[in-house]
Amino acid sequence: MADQAAALTLSRRLARRRVRLPIAAVLVTGFGSLVLAAVASVLVLGLVSASRNTFTLLSDRADLALSGVEVRVRHQLDPAGDMARFIAGLIERGELDPHDPGRLTDTLRGALAAAPDVTGVAFIGTDMMGVRVSRQDGTLITRTIDLNDGTHTPPVLLSPGDRSGPVWAEPTWAREQGTTYLALNHPVRDPQGRFVGQVTVGVSLGDLSRFLSNLYVEQGVNAFVLYDRAHVLAHPSLSALKFDFSGKSDGPPLPRIDQVDDPALAALWSRGVPSESLKKRMETRMVRLAGENMLFLMRTMAGYGRHEWTLGIAVRAEDAGAEIKRLYTTGAAGLGILLVSVAAALWVGRRISRQIARLAEAADQVRAFDFRQIQDLPDSRLRELAQAAIAFNAMVAGLRWFETYVPKALVLRIMRRRGTAAVTFPSEEREVTVMFTDIRGFSRLAENMSAAETAALLNEHFSLLASCIEEEGGTVDKFIGDSIMAFWGAPDEQEDHAARALRAAHAIARAIHDDNRRRADGGQAPIRVRMGLHSGPAVVGNIGSESRINYTIVGDTVNVAARLEELASTVQGDAEAIVLASGTTAEQADGSVPLKSLGPHILRGRSGVCEVWRLVPEHKA
């Protein structure tokens, strides 16, 4: 009986024991075969469907590229219509007297200054006399017009009183600027309905070719715009070519398709073979040149004269099949990786514990806010650990970016508010000092630089200025093109925020001076910076939508600082750095830096006057 009882007890113990299989064996024998079958079928279905979708994807890509070119063309030309309607409306409402040359000139100059895409604007009266303002090398030039001799009078100007709306003229050659431009002529009538003249607005075509050149460099899209079958309005190569059409009489003052250094485009109509159109509103031609097939995708655009323009892009025909080849390669690689992963499942199982240990160690570093020292967790073949690693790495990456985009003091405040259901910072009014900086003449400085060179220049410049701002406890709010907006007095209160801001501006002036010495030694053009500072109340806090919120400041103080930065452009001269501060900032700074009064000024868009002070920089020898 004792032996039977012992045997029964042993059998019960054995029954209670669970069978524990090695995870590597489970992965290899069980999940490995299922994953192999599932993923293999998905790969096959993906390859089949991708081969059917490639044509559609190429069509959408081509349509998107053409739409981008059309949007840029209209963006280049439509401001001319807006300007013409604006000036004509002033005269027709009686707000502008066309017989007052001084006020008429000021209005034309102001309108042209506010529209960088427009090359020139003029008003021509019924006596064929008028005023023209044009943009040349960044300068506005005013001239009087006398078209009474009729020698160079375009036909569209001869009978303007018969028209009721604006008309785009044929392309015209501007001898002084050395470029071809398009002109929009808008008839003008006085408040009584009598015809008094017309507004003419011109747009240069050179900027459009420069845009297409940048598009080719940045995205590899070879786009062009044809005026007719024989002449080119815009092409990437035209940004580097020079033409003189002052004596051309056989057609518009535009280069022929065989003059733009594009052999495939030159053979478009003579050797191009029509092929199946990708979309109803798109024309497709294939050109074989030097053993290579070029696919031209084109569609027309109207609204700018008698001719319909042709927008087009050129791609290699072999690129159409590249997507399928790439997909097959990816599928084969994915299948190989799948087989290798099944074979390596046992090895993955033995590394599970190490993965968990790494996760625990990294979590401890997060607890210490030591984001920069955390190493990315490696991937895992186990779904749960892989998801944990991906989620953890994404979390750390987000915290790193969060720490970069948001002031670090604010980051620490948010991280330390553990246990709250929602971390919010209600908006509040603070006394702050706001700074705006801007690079003078940045467009001219960057027009001959590649995208990579421009980005490197801005990154180096922003790093130089940001270090000076942060050294004085400032917060870089945002980068706007080649400008910086920064502020002091938030998120942490700073009683001496005005003095800090002026010291930072002084440090920036010295840093720009030293950096320009280095650039001069390297044969580079100097960088000239202007800054505007103003102190006052502002709303500080979380500003934005439910999906995206920024910790920033808003209010009239920000606007005044921006206007002071604009005012600096009128008094900068040849100075490497100019700093203008409001009287409020100068008073609160209490002599922290040397300042010189420029007296009261009226800032753009403001009714009152503002006392303006200029910082006197002190450069080290």
C-alpha positions in Angstrom: 0.0 0.0 0.0 2.9 2.3 0.8 4.5 1.6 -2.6 1.2 2.3 -4.3 0.7 5.6 -2.5 4.2 6.7 -3.4 3.7 5.8 -7.0 0.4 7.8 -7.1 2.0 10.8 -5.5 4.8 10.7 -8.1 2.4 10.4 -11.0 0.4 13.4 -9.7 3.5 15.5 -9.5 4.5 14.6 -13.0 1.0 15.4 -14.2 1.2 18.8 -12.6 4.4 19.6 -14.4 4.0 21.8 -17.6 5.8 20.9 -20.7 8.1 23.9 -21.5 9.4 24.1 -25.0 12.4 26.2 -26.0 11.2 29.4 -27.7 13.7 28.8 -30.4 12.2 25.4 -31.2 8.7 26.9 -31.3 9.8 29.6 -33.6 11.6 27.2 -36.0 9.0 24.4 -36.1 5.8 26.3 -35.6 5.8 30.0 -36.3 8.6 29.8 -38.8 6.6 27.6 -41.2 3.4 29.7 -40.8 5.3 33.0 -41.3 7.0 31.5 -44.4 3.7 30.5 -46.0 2.0 33.8 -45.1 4.7 36.1 -46.1 5.5 34.2 -49.3 1.9 34.5 -50.4 1.8 38.2 -49.6 5.0 38.7 -51.6 3.6 36.9 -54.6 0.3 38.9 -54.4 2.3 42.1 -53.9 4.4 41.5 -57.0 1.4 40.8 -59.1 -0.6 43.8 -58.0 2.5 46.1 -58.2 3.0 45.2 -61.8 -0.5 46.4 -62.5 -0.2 49.5 -60.4 3.1 50.7 -61.8 1.6 52.4 -64.8 -1.0 54.1 -62.6 1.7 55.3 -60.2 3.8 56.7 -63.0 0.8 58.5 -64.4 0.0 60.1 -61.0 3.7 61.0 -60.5 3.8 62.6 -64.0 0.5 64.5 -63.3 1.8 65.7 -60.0 5.1 66.9 -61.5 3.2 68.8 -64.3 0.8 70.3 -61.7 3.8 71.5 -59.7 5.2 73.2 -62.8 1.8 74.8 -63.6 1.4 76.0 -60.1 4.8 77.6 -60.1 4.1 79.3 -63.5 0.8 80.7 -62.3 2.5 81.8 -59.0 5.0 83.7 -61.1 2.5 85.4 -63.3 -0.7 85.9 -61.3 0.7 88.6 -59.0 0.9 90.8 -62.1 -2.8 90.6 -62.5 -3.4 91.3 -58.8 -1.1 94.4 -59.0 -2.8 95.7 -62.1 -6.3 95.3 -60.6 -5.1 97.0 -57.4 -3.7 100.1 -59.1 -6.6 100.4 -61.6 -9.0 100.1 -58.7 -7.3 103.0 -56.9 -7.8 105.2 -59.9 -11.3 104.1 -60.7 -12.4 104.7 -57.2 -10.8 108.2 -57.2 -8.3 107.3 -54.5 -5.3 107.9 -56.9 -5.0 110.8 -59.3 -3.1 109.7 -62.4 -2.3 113.3 -63.2 -0.3 113.6 -59.9 3.1 112.3 -60.9 4.6 112.2 -57.4 1.8 110.2 -55.8 1.5 108.0 -58.9 5.2 107.2 -58.8 5.1 106.4 -55.0 2.1 104.1 -55.6 3.9 102.2 -58.4 7.1 101.9 -56.4 5.2 100.6 -53.3 3.2 98.1 -55.3 6.4 96.8 -57.1 8.3 96.6 -53.8 5.6 94.3 -52.3 5.7 91.9 -55.3 9.1 90.3 -55.8 7.9 88.1 -58.7 7.0 91.2 -60.7 9.7 92.9 -62.8 8.2 96.3 -63.6 5.0 98.3 -63.5 3.9 101.4 -65.5 1.0 103.7 -66.1 0.5 105.1 -69.6 -2.0 107.9 -70.1 -4.2 108.7 -73.1 -1.4 111.0 -74.4 0.9 108.0 -74.6 3.0 109.5 -71.7 3.5 107.8 -68.4 5.7 106.6 -65.6 7.5 103.3 -65.3 9.1 101.6 -62.3 11.3 98.6 -62.9 13.4 96.3 -60.7 17.0 95.9 -61.7 19.7 94.2 -59.6 17.5 94.6 -56.5 17.0 98.3 -57.1 13.7 100.1 -58.1 14.4 102.5 -61.0 11.8 105.1 -62.1 11.6 106.5 -65.6 9.2 108.6 -67.7 7.7 107.1 -70.8 7.0 108.8 -74.1 5.4 106.5 -76.8 4.2 109.2 -79.1 6.8 108.4 -81.8 5.2 104.9 -82.2 8.5 103.3 -83.0 8.6 100.8 -80.2 4.9 100.8 -79.2 3.5 97.3 -78.9 0.3 96.8 -80.9 -1.6 96.0 -77.7 -1.1 99.6 -76.5 -2.6 101.3 -79.6 -6.3 100.8 -78.8 -6.6 100.2 -75.1 -9.9 102.1 -74.7 -11.8 99.5 -76.7 -11.1 96.8 -74.1 -13.0 96.2 -70.9 -10.5 93.9 -69.2 -6.8 93.1 -68.9 -4.9 91.5 -71.8 -1.6 89.6 -71.8 0.7 90.8 -74.5 3.1 88.8 -76.6 6.6 88.2 -75.1 8.7 91.3 -75.3 12.5 91.8 -75.2 13.7 94.2 -72.5 17.0 95.5 -73.8 18.0 97.2 -70.5 17.5 94.1 -68.4 18.7 91.7 -71.1 15.7 89.4 -70.6 12.3 88.5 -72.1 9.2 89.4 -70.1 5.5 89.1 -70.4 3.3 92.2 -69.9 -0.3 92.5 -68.7 -2.1 95.6 -69.9 -5.1 96.7 -67.8 -7.4 99.6 -69.1 -8.2 102.2 -66.5 -11.2 104.5 -66.3 -12.0 107.4 -64.0 -15.0 107.4 -61.6 -17.1 108.8 -64.4 -16.2 105.9 -66.7 -13.9 107.8 -69.0 -10.8 106.0 -70.3 -7.8 107.7 -68.7 -5.0 105.2 -69.5 -3.8 101.8 -68.7 -1.6 99.9 -66.2 1.1 97.7 -67.6 2.8 95.1 -65.4 5.8 93.1 -66.6 7.1 89.7 -65.4 10.6 88.4 -66.3 10.8 84.8 -67.5 14.3 84.4 -66.1 13.1 83.5 -62.6 10.9 80.7 -64.0 13.9 79.0 -65.6 15.8 79.3 -62.4 13.0 77.6 -60.6 13.0 74.7 -63.1 16.8 74.5 -62.7 16.4 74.1 -58.9 13.6 71.6 -59.5 16.0 69.5 -61.6 18.8 69.7 -59.0 16.5 68.9 -56.0 14.1 66.3 -57.5 15.7 65.2 -60.7 12.7 66.4 -62.7 13.6 67.8 -66.2 10.7 70.2 -66.7 10.1 72.8 -69.4 7.6 75.3 -70.8 7.0 75.8 -74.5 5.5 79.0 -76.0 4.7 77.2 -79.2 6.2 74.2 -81.0 9.4 76.1 -81.9 10.1 78.4 -78.9 10.9 77.8 -75.3 9.6 80.0 -72.4 11.5 78.2 -69.6 14.0 75.4 -69.3 16.6 74.4 -66.6 19.5 75.2 -69.0 18.3 78.8 -69.6 19.3 79.8 -66.1 22.9 79.6 -67.3 22.5 80.7 -70.9 22.5 84.2 -72.2 20.7 85.5 -75.4 20.3 88.8 -77.1 17.0 89.0 -79.0 17.1 92.8 -79.6 17.3 92.3 -83.4 15.2 89.2 -83.8 12.4 89.5 -86.2 11.4 85.9 -87.0 9.2 85.1 -84.1 9.0 86.0 -80.4 12.1 87.0 -78.5 12.5 83.5 -77.1 15.1 80.7 -77.7 14.3 77.9 -80.1 14.1 74.4 -78.9 17.4 73.7 -80.6 19.1 76.5 -78.6 18.6 75.3 -75.0 21.3 72.6 -74.9 18.8 69.7 -74.8 19.1 67.4 -77.8 16.1 65.3 -76.8 13.9 68.4 -76.7 15.3 69.6 -80.0 14.1 66.4 -81.6 10.7 66.3 -79.8 8.6 67.2 -82.9 10.9 65.9 -85.6 11.7 62.5 -84.2 9.2 62.1 -81.4 6.8 59.2 -81.8 3.4 59.7 -80.1 2.7 56.9 -77.6 -0.3 55.9 -75.4 -1.3 58.8 -73.2 -1.1 58.4 -69.4 -4.1 60.6 -68.9 -6.7 62.2 -71.1 -5.3 65.7 -70.7 -1.7 64.6 -71.3 0.2 64.2 -74.5 3.0 61.6 -74.6 5.9 61.3 -77.1 8.9 59.0 -77.2 12.2 60.2 -78.5 15.1 57.8 -79.1 18.5 59.6 -79.0 22.0 58.1 -78.6 20.6 54.7 -77.8 18.4 56.0 -75.0 14.6 56.4 -75.0 13.3 59.7 -73.5 9.6 59.9 -72.6 8.0 63.4 -72.8 4.8 64.0 -70.9 3.0 67.3 -71.8 -0.2 69.2 -71.3 -1.4 72.7 -72.3 -2.1 75.7 -70.1 -4.1 78.7 -71.2 -4.8 82.2 -69.8 -1.7 84.2 -70.6 -2.1 85.4 -74.2 -3.3 84.1 -77.5 -1.1 81.0 -77.4 -1.7 78.0 -75.2 1.6 77.1 -73.5 2.8 73.6 -73.3 4.1 72.3 -69.9 6.2 69.2 -70.0 8.6 66.9 -68.3 11.2 64.4 -69.7 12.0 61.1 -68.1 14.0 58.1 -69.2 11.7 55.4 -70.5 13.7 52.8 -68.6 12.6 54.4 -65.3 9.1 53.2 -66.0 10.2 49.6 -65.5 12.6 50.4 -62.7 9.8 50.2 -60.1 9.0 46.6 -61.1 12.6 45.5 -61.1 13.1 47.1 -57.7 10.0 45.4 -56.3 11.2 42.0 -57.6 14.6 42.6 -56.0 12.9 43.6 -52.8 10.7 40.5 -52.9 13.6 38.2 -53.4 15.6 39.8 -50.7 12.6 39.6 -48.4 12.1 35.9 -49.0 15.8 35.3 -48.4 15.7 37.3 -45.1 12.6 35.3 -44.1 14.4 32.0 -44.6 17.4 33.2 -42.7 15.2 34.5 -39.9 13.6 31.1 -39.5 17.0 29.5 -39.3 18.2 32.1 -36.8 15.1 31.8 -34.5 17.0 29.7 -32.0 19.7 32.3 -31.8 17.1 35.0 -31.3 15.6 33.1 -28.4 18.9 33.0 -26.6 19.2 36.7 -26.9 15.8 37.6 -25.4 17.1 38.1 -21.9 19.9 40.4 -23.2 17.3 42.5 -25.0 15.2 42.8 -21.9 18.2 43.9 -19.9 19.1 46.5 -22.4 15.5 47.8 -22.3 15.6 48.1 -18.5 19.0 49.9 -18.6 17.8 52.4 -21.3 14.6 53.0 -19.3 16.7 53.9 -16.3 18.5 56.5 -18.4 15.2 58.0 -19.5 14.3 58.3 -15.8 17.4 60.4 -15.4 16.6 62.6 -18.5 19.9 61.6 -20.1 18.4 61.4 -23.6 21.6 62.0 -25.5 23.5 59.1 -24.0 20.8 56.5 -24.7 21.8 54.0 -27.4 19.1 52.7 -29.8 17.8 49.3 -28.8 18.5 46.7 -31.5 15.7 45.0 -33.5 14.4 41.6 -32.5 12.9 38.8 -34.4 10.2 38.4 -31.7 7.2 40.6 -32.4 6.7 41.8 -28.8 10.3 42.7 -28.2 10.6 44.2 -31.7 7.6 46.4 -31.0 8.9 47.3 -27.6 12.3 48.3 -29.2 10.7 50.3 -32.0 8.3 52.1 -29.6 11.1 52.8 -27.1 13.5 54.1 -29.8 10.6 56.3 -31.2 9.9 57.6 -27.8 13.6 58.5 -27.2 13.9 60.1 -30.6 10.8 62.1 -29.9 12.2 63.3 -26.5 15.4 64.3 -28.2 13.6 66.3 -30.8 11.2 67.7 -28.2 14.3 68.8 -26.2 15.6 70.5 -29.4 12.5 72.3 -30.4 11.3 73.3 -27.0 13.4 75.1 -24.4 15.1 72.6 -22.2 13.8 74.2 -19.0 10.3 73.6 -20.4 11.2 70.0 -21.3 12.4 69.3 -17.7 9.2 70.9 -16.3 7.1 68.6 -18.5 9.1 65.5 -17.7 9.0 66.1 -14.0 5.2 66.5 -13.9 4.7 62.8 -13.8 1.4 61.5 -12.5 -0.8 64.3 -13.9 -3.5 63.2 -16.2 -2.6 66.0 -18.7 0.3 68.3 -18.8 -0.8 71.8 -19.9 0.6 75.2 -19.6 -2.1 77.9 -19.6 -1.3 81.0 -21.5 -0.3 84.0 -19.5 0.9 87.6 -20.0 4.6 88.2 -19.4 7.1 91.0 -19.8 9.5 89.8 -22.5 12.0 91.1 -25.0 11.7 89.8 -28.5 14.5 89.7 -31.1 14.2 89.3 -34.9 17.3 88.7 -37.1 17.6 88.7 -40.9 20.4 88.2 -43.5 20.5 91.2 -45.8 20.5 90.3 -49.5 20.2 86.6 -48.8 18.5 85.9 -52.1 21.4 87.4 -54.1 23.9 85.6 -51.9 22.2 82.2 -52.4 21.1 82.5 -56.0 24.4 80.9 -57.3 24.5 78.3 -54.5 23.2 74.8 -54.6 20.6 73.6 -52.2 23.2 71.8 -50.1 25.4 74.8 -50.0 22.5 77.1 -49.0 21.5 74.7 -46.2 25.1 74.5 -45.0 25.4 78.3 -44.9 22.1 78.7 -43.0 22.9 75.9 -40.5 26.3 77.5 -39.8 24.8 80.9 -39.5 21.9 79.8 -37.2 24.4 77.8 -35.0 26.5 81.0 -34.6 23.5 83.2 -33.7 21.7 80.5 -31.5 24.8 80.0 -29.4 25.0 83.8 -28.6 21.2 83.8 -27.8 21.3 80.7 -25.6 24.5 82.0 -23.8 22.3 84.9 -22.5 19.5 82.6 -21.5 17.3 83.3 -24.5 14.9 81.0 -26.3 15.1 80.5 -30.0 11.4 80.4 -30.9 11.6 79.6 -34.6 13.7 79.8 -37.8 11.9 81.6 -40.6 13.7 81.3 -43.9 17.0 83.2 -43.2 15.6 84.8 -40.0 15.5 83.9 -36.3 12.8 84.9 -33.8 14.0 84.6 -30.2 12.8 85.9 -26.8 13.8 86.4 -23.2 11.6 86.4 -20.1 9.9 83.0 -20.7 9.5 80.2 -19.8 11.6 81.2 -16.8 11.1 84.7 -15.5 14.1 87.0 -16.1 14.0 90.4 -14.6 16.9 91.6 -16.8 15.5 90.2 -20.1 16.1 93.5 -22.0 19.8 93.6 -20.9 20.2 89.9 -21.8 18.8 90.5 -25.2 21.0 93.5 -26.0 24.1 91.6 -24.7 23.2 88.7 -27.0 22.7 91.1 -29.9 26.1 92.6 -29.1 27.7 89.2 -29.1 26.0 88.4 -32.4 27.5 91.6 -33.9 31.0 90.5 -32.7 30.5 87.0 -34.0 29.4 88.2 -37.4 32.4 90.5 -37.6 34.8 87.6 -36.7 33.0 85.2 -39.1 33.3 87.7 -42.0 37.0 87.9 -41.4 37.2 84.2 -41.9 34.9 84.3 -44.9 37.1 87.1 -46.4 40.2 84.9 -46.0 38.4 82.1 -47.9 37.3 84.5 -50.7 33.6 84.4 -49.7 31.2 87.4 -49.6 30.5 88.8 -46.2 27.2 88.2 -44.4 25.4 91.3 -43.2 22.7 90.9 -40.5 20.1 93.2 -39.2 18.3 92.8 -35.9 15.3 94.4 -34.2 14.5 94.2 -30.4 11.5 95.4 -28.4 10.4 94.8 -24.9 6.8 94.7 -23.6 3.9 92.4 -22.6 3.2 89.3 -24.6 1.0 86.3 -24.3 3.2 83.3 -23.5 2.1 79.7 -23.5 0.8 76.8 -25.7 -0.5 78.2 -29.0 -1.8 76.0 -31.8 -4.4 73.3 -32.6 -5.3 70.1 -30.9 -2.9 68.2 -33.3 0.1 70.5 -32.9 0.9 73.0 -30.2 3.9 75.3 -29.9 5.2 77.0 -26.8 5.6 80.5 -28.1 4.7 84.1 -27.7 2.2 86.4 -29.5 1.2 90.0 -29.2 2.0 93.5 -30.3 5.5 93.3 -28.8 6.4 90.7 -31.4 5.1 92.9 -34.2 7.1 95.9 -33.1 10.3 93.9 -33.0 9.7 92.6 -36.5 9.0 96.2 -37.7 12.3 97.4 -36.1 14.2 94.7 -38.0 12.6 95.9 -41.2 13.5 99.5 -40.3 17.1 98.4 -39.9 17.4 97.7 -43.6 16.9 101.5 -44.3 19.8 102.6 -42.1 22.2 99.7 -42.3 24.4 101.0 -45.0 27.6 98.9 -45.3 27.5 97.8 -41.6 28.1 94.1 -41.1 25.5 94.0 -38.3 23.0 96.6 -37.3 20.9 96.4 -34.1 17.8 98.6 -33.6 16.1 98.6 -30.2 13.0 100.4 -29.1 13.1 103.0 -26.4 11.5 100.6 -24.0 14.2 98.0 -24.4 17.0 100.7 -24.2 15.5 102.0 -20.9 15.1 98.6 -19.3 18.6 97.6 -20.4 20.0 100.4 -18.2 23.2 100.9 -20.1 24.2 97.3 -20.3 25.5 97.9 -23.9 26.5 101.1 -25.7 23.5 102.6 -27.6 23.0 105.7 -29.8 19.6 107.4 -30.2 18.2 107.6 -33.8 15.2 109.6 -32.7 11.5 108.8 -33.2 10.4 106.8 -36.2 7.1 105.7 -37.6 7.1 101.9 -38.1 5.3 100.3 -41.0 1.7 99.4 -40.2 1.6 101.5 -36.9 0.0 104.8 -36.3 2.3 106.1 -33.5 6.0 106.8 -33.3 8.6 104.7 -31.7 11.9 105.9 -30.2 14.6 104.0 -31.9 18.1 103.3 -30.5 21.0 101.8 -32.4 23.6 99.5 -30.7 27.2 100.6 -31.1 29.2 97.4 -31.7 32.6 96.9 -30.2 34.8 94.5 -32.1 37.8 92.9 -30.6 41.0 93.6 -32.4 
